[in-house]
């Protein structure tokens, strides 16, 4: 009897690794990943009582991580953060700015989460429904682990107030996003014949 273990193979692929052309491909994927997160951030719904809106950017960041792998995902989210800090209006709701934004901790958390999700995807964490669920759960946890304390510090909130404003209202949406990823990523691998 064998057990399913997430062990790395020497050439384990992510979805992006299946595309031809190394350098040009990587640059295009990094820029495209940043643009995807920026576009998804514009799908923004304010939450009463919270300075953080519901957006599509967390879902996009986790998909970028799973699809591009560790290095390209981190580069994409770093580009996203730096361009937004430089004035590109692609943070949630068309905002841009610096560390002063109360929601900037979520942007930092997304960079770390995309990196983690990319590493897990290299180990097969996006190949079936249950591993994808675990991968998305861990990625979301990283986003909140950075975003909620940052929110509390930037607005001088208590920990419980930060959790109430920056975590609790988003749990149902995150569950729906994870369910969507549980369908999309394993299906993509099945369509591609699990070539990694």
N, C-alpha and C positions, 0 to 999 in steps of 0.2 A: 504494500500500500504506500502510495506516495502522497505527500502533502504539498499543497500549493504554497510556495514561499516566494516572496518578492526578492529574488536574487538577481544581480546584474549579470547580463551576458556580455561578452566582449564587444559585440556590435549591436546591442539592443537599440532599436530605432524609436524615434518619435514620428509623428505624422509628417513633420517638416523634413525629416531625413530622407523621405522617399522622393523628394523633388530633386531634379538634376541641377548642376552648377553650384559649386560650393560657395565662393566668396560673394558673388552677385546675389545668389539665393539668400545667403545669410543677411546681407544688408537689407534686401527687400523685405525679408521676413521680420527683421527687427523694426524697421520703419512701419511696416504694415501692422504689426502687433501693437505698437504704440498708437497708431491711428485708430485701430479697432477699439482699444480701451477708451481713447478720447471720444470717439463717436458714441460708444455705449454710455459714456458719462452724461451725454446730453439727454438720454432717456431718464429724466429726473422728476421725481414726485416728492414734494415736500411732506414732511411728517410733522403734524402739530406737536409742539413741545420739544422738538429736536432740531438742532442746528445742522443735522446730517440728513440729506434726502435719501430716498430709495433710488438707486440708479442701476443701470445695467453694467457699470464698470467693474464691479467685483466679479461678476460672471465672466465678463470678457477677459479679465486678468487671469482667472483660473484656467480658462480655455487656452489663452496664450501660453500659459505654463505647460499645460498638458500637450499642446500641439507643437511647441517650438523646442522644448527641452530646457535644461537648466540655464546654460549660458545665454542663449538667444532670448529666453523669457526675461532674465534679469536685465539684459541690455534694453529690451523693449520697454520695460517698466521704468528703467532709469531714464531713458529718453523721454518717456511720457512725463515723468516728474520734472526733469530739467527743463523741458520745453514749456511746461505749465508754469514753472517758477519764473521763466524768462518772459512770460506774457502771453503765450499761446492760450487762447480761451477754451481749453478743452478739459478742465476739471468739471466737476458736477455742475450742471446748469450754466455752462459757459464761463465759469470763474477761472481765474488764473491768480497767481500770487506765490507767496513764499511760505515759510514755516509758520507765519502768523495765522494762517487759515486754521480754524479749529478742526476741520476734517482732514488736514494734511497728514495726520498720523495714519489714516486709512490708506493714503497713497503710498506711504512708506511700507505699511503692512502688506499691501498688494505686491510690491516688488519682492519682498521676502517670500510671500505665499506663492507667487508665480515660480520662483526659484525652487521652492520645496516641491511644488506640484510637478515641475519639470523633472526633478530628480526622481520622483516616484513614478512618473510616466516612463522614464528610461528603464525602470524595473518592472514594467508591466502594470502599473497602477491605474491605467486607463483602458485596459483590455476587456474587462468584463464589468457587469453592473455593480457587483458588490465592492470590488476593488476601487472602481471609480467613485462610488459613494464615500468610501473611506478617504480617498485622496481629496475629494472636494471638502469633506468635513475638516480634515487637517488644514487645508488651505484657508478655509473660512476662519478657523480658530486662530491662525497666525494673523490674519487681518485684524481681528478683534483684539488680539493680545497686544498689538501695537496701537491700533486706532482708539480704543476706549481709554487707556491711560493718557494718551496724548490729548484727547478731548477733555478729560478731567483737568489736566494741567493747564491747557491753554485757556480754559474758561473758569478756572478755579472752582471746579465742581467737586463734590464728594464722590467717592468711588461708586456708591449706590445710585447717585443721580446720573453719573456718566453711564452706568450700565442701563439704567432706565431710558436714557435718551439716545445712547449710541449702540446698544446691543439688542435689547428686548424687542423693539419694534421691527427688527429686521430678520428675526429667526424664521418666521413663516416664509418670507420671500426667499431666504437662503435655502430652505428645504425644497422649494419649488425649483430654484436654479440647479440645485444638486440633482434633483429628479430629471431635469432636462439634460444635464451633462451625462447622467447615467444612461440615457437613451442615445445621445449624439455620439459620444466618443467610442463606446464599444461597437456601435453600428458602423462608424467610419472604418474601424479596423476590420470588421467583417467584410465590408465592401471592398477593401483593399487586400483582402486575403491574409491579414496578419503577417505581413512581410518582414516585420522587425524582429 
